[in-house]
Amino acid sequence: MVLNRCAGATTPATLGYAGPLGRATMSERAAIIPDMPIFGSDGALVGTVHRVSGVRIIVNHIGASEADQHAIPLARVAEVTDRVTLDCPAAEAGPERAGGADARRSYAPFVWLGVGVLGVALVYSATSLILRGPAAPKVPATPTPLATPGKTAPAARAPSRTPAPDATPSPSGPVEANPASLGAYLRSDAPPAQRFALDTAFAAGSATPNTAGLASIRGIAGVMTTHLNTQIKLAVSGGLGLRRAAAIKRALLGYGVADYRIATGASRVPVKGGSGVELVVLAK
């Protein structure tokens, strides 16, 4: 007894075991060609072969359109000669719509492709959020106050200009420049711009320091070496004062005072005394 796959009943059969392709062997499967007639086990015509697709025969039913094609499993083939004979009656053949499983199989790769793309997009989005971390809170911008009608906005105040250090002489006037007076001033809390006279450092009309002047300049250099933040300006008036300032600067450089700590320039106020040069403390 062989299983009747059409009606679910058992019917006598002598063709042997029905394998994965039914009773149709591989050679018989290859012998199934388009337009070959298909008959049921009762001898009734089912239709003609449209094509073989996998383990199924796509059937053109007599008088039906292509949209009404049906599929018959190869497992129902009982014999292949010049026609295909099924192991079930014609009325029970072809309950499976041809477009069903074929269409599902044809669309399956695209469905899985879409699922894969969506999964990659979700993983990328989650990774980006983790790497960026939480977004910083937005700080609301401070609104600009609107001008009140009838009132004029106050004008911007110009930045104050600090007068030059030697613009105004000290209240008591310049004091004689010597190591004692300069050292006492630098140790005090008095602000910069103190002026020191150099009247006795030169002979009349000479731009070369005298012996007492050289000793005083050497002492001033020693004080500046102790007070490393001290910077001075040799404020000059006239050509003689300019030459004397140059001589004083050369001497200070020779005693080890750095060049950037000694400035030379015209005085903004008259230089008192006859020396034509004064020492002004710019920074202490």
C-alpha positions as CSV (number, residue, x, y, z in Angstrom):
1,M,0.0,0.0,0.0
2,V,1.3,3.5,-0.9
3,L,0.2,6.8,0.6
4,N,-2.2,8.6,-1.6
5,R,-1.0,12.2,-1.2
6,C,-4.1,13.7,-2.9
7,A,-7.0,12.4,-1.0
8,G,-5.2,11.3,2.2
9,A,-6.3,7.6,1.6
10,T,-4.3,4.6,0.7
11,T,-4.6,3.1,-2.8
12,P,-3.0,0.1,-4.4
13,A,0.3,1.0,-6.2
14,T,3.0,-1.1,-7.7
15,L,5.5,1.6,-8.6
16,G,7.4,1.3,-5.3
17,Y,8.7,3.9,-2.8
18,A,7.8,7.6,-3.2
19,G,11.0,9.6,-2.5
20,P,11.5,13.4,-2.0
21,L,10.4,13.9,-5.6
22,G,7.4,11.5,-5.2
23,R,7.4,8.6,-7.7
24,A,9.1,10.8,-10.3
25,T,12.8,9.9,-10.5
26,M,15.4,12.4,-11.6
27,S,15.3,11.2,-15.1
28,E,11.5,11.4,-15.1
29,R,11.7,14.9,-13.6
30,A,13.9,15.9,-16.5
31,A,11.4,14.4,-18.9
32,I,8.7,16.7,-17.7
33,I,8.6,19.5,-20.4
34,P,6.4,22.5,-21.0
35,D,3.0,21.9,-22.6
36,M,3.0,18.2,-21.6
37,P,-0.5,17.1,-20.6
38,I,-1.2,16.2,-16.9
39,F,-3.8,13.6,-16.0
40,G,-5.2,12.5,-12.7
41,S,-5.2,8.9,-11.6
42,D,-8.9,8.8,-12.8
43,G,-7.8,9.6,-16.3
44,A,-9.3,13.1,-16.2
45,L,-7.2,16.0,-17.7
46,V,-5.8,18.4,-15.1
47,G,-4.0,20.8,-17.5
48,T,-0.6,21.2,-19.1
49,V,2.9,21.7,-17.8
50,H,4.0,25.4,-17.7
51,R,7.4,24.7,-16.1
52,V,9.0,22.7,-13.3
53,S,10.0,24.9,-10.3
54,G,12.0,23.2,-7.6
55,V,9.9,20.3,-6.3
56,R,6.7,21.5,-8.0
57,I,5.0,21.5,-11.4
58,I,3.4,24.8,-12.4
59,V,0.2,23.8,-14.2
60,N,-1.6,25.7,-16.9
61,H,-5.3,24.8,-16.4
62,I,-7.3,24.4,-19.5
63,G,-9.3,27.6,-20.2
64,A,-7.6,29.5,-17.3
65,S,-5.4,32.6,-17.5
66,E,-1.8,32.7,-16.4
67,A,-2.9,34.3,-13.1
68,D,-4.8,31.1,-12.4
69,Q,-1.9,28.8,-12.6
70,H,-1.5,26.2,-9.9
71,A,1.3,24.2,-8.6
72,I,1.4,20.4,-8.1
73,P,4.1,18.8,-5.9
74,L,6.3,16.4,-7.7
75,A,5.5,14.0,-4.9
76,R,2.1,13.5,-6.6
77,V,3.7,12.3,-9.9
78,A,3.0,8.6,-10.4
79,E,4.4,8.2,-13.9
80,V,6.0,10.2,-16.7
81,T,5.7,9.0,-20.3
82,D,4.4,11.2,-23.1
83,R,2.2,12.7,-20.4
84,V,2.3,13.2,-16.6
85,T,0.1,10.9,-14.6
86,L,-0.7,11.8,-11.0
87,D,-1.5,9.5,-8.1
88,C,-4.7,11.3,-7.3
89,P,-7.9,12.2,-9.1
90,A,-7.8,15.4,-11.2
91,A,-10.4,17.0,-8.9
92,E,-8.0,16.8,-6.0
93,A,-5.0,18.0,-7.9
94,G,-3.7,21.6,-7.8
95,P,-5.1,23.0,-4.5
96,E,-1.9,25.1,-4.2
97,R,-1.8,28.5,-6.0
98,A,1.4,28.8,-8.0
99,G,2.2,32.3,-7.0
100,G,2.0,31.6,-3.3
101,A,5.1,29.9,-2.1
102,D,7.1,31.0,-5.2
103,A,6.3,34.6,-4.5
104,R,7.1,34.1,-0.8
105,R,10.4,32.6,-1.7
106,S,11.2,35.3,-4.3
107,Y,10.5,38.1,-1.8
108,A,12.3,36.4,1.1
109,P,15.8,37.6,0.3
110,F,14.6,41.2,0.1
111,V,12.8,40.9,3.4
112,W,15.9,39.6,5.1
113,L,18.0,42.3,3.5
114,G,15.7,44.9,4.8
115,V,15.8,43.4,8.3
116,G,19.6,43.4,8.2
117,V,19.8,47.0,7.1
118,L,17.4,48.1,9.8
119,G,19.5,46.2,12.4
120,V,22.7,47.8,11.3
121,A,21.1,51.3,11.5
122,L,19.9,50.6,15.0
123,V,23.3,49.4,16.2
124,Y,25.0,52.5,14.6
125,S,22.5,54.9,16.2
126,A,23.0,53.3,19.7
127,T,26.8,53.3,19.4
128,S,26.8,57.0,18.4
129,L,24.6,57.9,21.3
130,I,26.9,56.0,23.7
131,L,30.1,57.6,22.3
132,R,28.6,61.2,22.4
133,G,27.3,60.9,25.8
134,P,24.4,63.0,27.2
135,A,23.8,66.3,25.4
136,A,24.9,69.4,27.3
137,P,21.9,71.5,28.5
138,K,21.2,74.6,26.5
139,V,22.0,77.8,28.3
140,P,19.4,80.4,27.5
141,A,20.9,83.6,26.0
142,T,20.7,86.7,28.1
143,P,18.1,89.0,26.5
144,T,19.4,92.4,25.5
145,P,17.5,95.1,27.4
146,L,15.4,97.3,25.2
147,A,15.8,101.0,25.2
148,T,13.0,102.8,27.0
149,P,11.3,105.4,24.7
150,G,12.3,108.9,25.6
151,K,15.5,107.8,27.4
152,T,18.9,107.9,25.9
153,A,21.1,104.9,26.5
154,P,24.3,105.9,28.5
155,A,27.3,106.3,26.3
156,A,30.1,103.8,26.7
157,R,32.8,105.1,29.0
158,A,36.2,105.4,27.3
159,P,38.9,103.5,29.0
160,S,41.0,105.6,31.3
161,R,44.6,106.3,30.2
162,T,47.3,105.8,32.7
163,P,49.7,108.8,32.5
164,A,53.3,108.0,31.7
165,P,55.4,107.2,34.7
166,D,57.4,110.4,34.4
167,A,54.5,112.7,33.5
168,T,54.2,114.3,36.9
169,P,57.0,114.9,39.3
170,S,56.7,113.5,42.8
171,P,55.2,116.0,45.3
172,S,58.5,116.6,47.0
173,G,60.3,116.9,43.6
174,P,63.3,114.8,42.5
175,V,65.7,113.6,45.2
176,E,69.4,113.0,44.7
177,A,70.1,109.7,43.1
178,N,72.3,107.5,45.3
179,P,72.1,103.9,46.5
180,A,70.6,104.8,49.9
181,S,67.8,106.9,48.6
182,L,66.9,104.5,45.8
183,G,67.1,101.4,48.1
184,A,64.8,103.1,50.7
185,Y,62.3,104.0,48.0
186,L,62.2,100.5,46.5
187,R,61.6,98.9,49.9
188,S,58.7,101.3,50.7
189,D,55.1,101.1,49.6
190,A,55.4,104.3,47.6
191,P,54.0,103.9,44.0
192,P,56.3,104.1,40.9
193,A,57.2,107.3,39.1
194,Q,59.6,108.6,41.7
195,R,62.2,110.8,40.1
196,F,65.9,111.0,41.1
197,A,68.2,113.8,40.2
198,L,71.7,113.2,38.9
199,D,73.1,116.7,39.3
200,T,76.4,115.8,41.0
201,A,77.3,112.8,38.8
202,F,78.9,115.0,36.1
203,A,81.3,117.9,35.9
204,A,79.8,121.1,34.3
205,G,79.4,120.6,30.5
206,S,80.8,117.0,30.6
207,A,79.1,113.8,29.5
208,T,81.6,111.7,31.4
209,P,80.6,110.7,35.0
210,N,83.0,112.0,37.6
211,T,84.4,109.8,40.3
212,A,81.6,110.4,42.7
213,G,79.1,109.9,39.9
214,L,80.6,106.5,39.0
215,A,80.5,105.4,42.6
216,S,76.8,106.4,42.8
217,I,76.0,104.6,39.5
218,R,77.8,101.4,40.8
219,G,75.7,101.5,43.9
220,I,72.5,102.0,41.9
221,A,73.4,99.0,39.9
222,G,73.9,97.0,43.1
223,V,70.4,98.1,44.3
224,M,68.8,97.1,41.0
225,T,70.6,93.7,41.2
226,T,68.9,93.1,44.6
227,H,65.5,94.4,43.4
228,L,65.1,92.3,40.2
229,N,61.7,93.8,39.4
230,T,63.0,97.3,39.2
231,Q,62.9,99.1,35.8
232,I,64.0,102.6,35.2
233,K,63.9,105.3,32.6
234,L,66.7,107.9,32.0
235,A,64.6,110.9,31.2
236,V,66.7,113.5,29.2
237,S,66.4,117.1,28.2
238,G,68.6,118.5,25.5
239,G,71.6,117.1,23.7
240,L,73.9,117.1,26.7
241,G,71.3,115.2,28.7
242,L,71.0,112.6,26.0
243,R,74.8,112.0,25.9
244,R,74.9,111.8,29.7
245,A,72.0,109.2,29.7
246,A,73.9,107.1,27.2
247,A,77.0,107.2,29.5
248,I,74.9,106.2,32.6
249,K,73.3,103.3,30.7
250,R,76.7,102.0,29.5
251,A,77.9,102.0,33.1
252,L,74.9,100.2,34.4
253,L,75.2,97.6,31.7
254,G,78.8,97.1,32.6
255,Y,77.8,96.5,36.3
256,G,75.4,93.7,35.3
257,V,72.0,95.4,34.9
258,A,70.0,93.9,32.0
259,D,69.4,96.1,29.0
260,Y,65.6,95.6,29.0
261,R,65.5,97.2,32.5
262,I,66.9,100.5,31.3
263,A,64.9,102.8,29.0
264,T,66.1,106.1,27.6
265,G,63.9,108.9,26.3
266,A,62.9,112.5,26.4
267,S,61.4,113.8,29.6
268,R,57.7,114.8,29.6
269,V,58.4,117.5,32.2
270,P,61.3,119.9,32.5
271,V,64.4,118.3,34.1
272,K,65.4,120.2,37.2
273,G,69.0,121.1,37.8
274,G,71.7,121.4,35.2
275,S,72.4,117.7,34.5
276,G,69.8,117.4,31.8
277,V,69.0,113.8,32.9
278,E,66.9,112.3,35.7
279,L,66.3,108.7,36.8
280,V,62.6,107.7,36.9
281,V,61.4,104.4,38.4
282,L,59.0,102.7,36.1
283,A,58.4,99.5,38.1
284,K,59.5,98.3,41.5
